[in-house]
């Protein structure tokens, strides 16, 4: 399937019909779709013009946005305008081999364009779908999300319906530098070696609940990477991690944080990092050897089915791994005010 907009003045009706079918299936199963307008992908002609380094990109992007919104607003989706804009800007400049002072200037310019695109999109979406829920999701960076992400969220907070949070990795144990390198677009092939802490999703939600107490919270992405389907060095199992995460989501709600949704990333393995090795899916696809792309369920598929069927983990469930007593996920509060698990009798 090609891009929706293969040329600046042309849209591909066959590509739209593909998305018509996908969205129709979602709605037909009683679910509400979440549509992301930009997940770090745009047509070749936009790349040739410089991508987001091109000042004209905003107008081109908004023309595409309006065409997509006009087509699908009546399906009542949730909307994500730009996925993880800070990481997106970093990748844009890294791929273009921009460095030094030029990197800093380029980063500021791209962030300014993202802000303009998001704000205009929010207004247009709410015009076409007045009760629409719209966000630009934040790639939560353990240890320094305030210093990095807030340069975007503070500028669009009045134009989001909820705070969308992507949470994956922890910086509370081991060397935090791999997390920073992965955010900058290197060492990506070793994603399964980055440290995990399921309780980190609680800290991420608490962070934004305190910053924006009137806005609901939605975990737009969360998942666990394995080494080509063969597990992780730390032995964390995807099914256990999913159940542990569900526990911390329920704890966040119990503690009064307005968490309105959660998406597991991803349904099937997705090969977005130029490698077939990192696996995230509830279903594995051996895309490098299987021309039929058959989906094989991992044990986490049954875990996901059970969690969604019952609305979470049972009341007596306790995570398989205890939270760190002093965490760097959201300093200083994740160390001065850490979450703790009750004992089996229910005592803190």
Order of alpha helices (4+ residues) and beta strands (2+ residues): alpha-beta-alpha-alpha-beta-alpha-alpha-beta-beta-alpha-beta-alpha-alpha-beta-beta-alpha-beta-beta-beta-beta-alpha-alpha
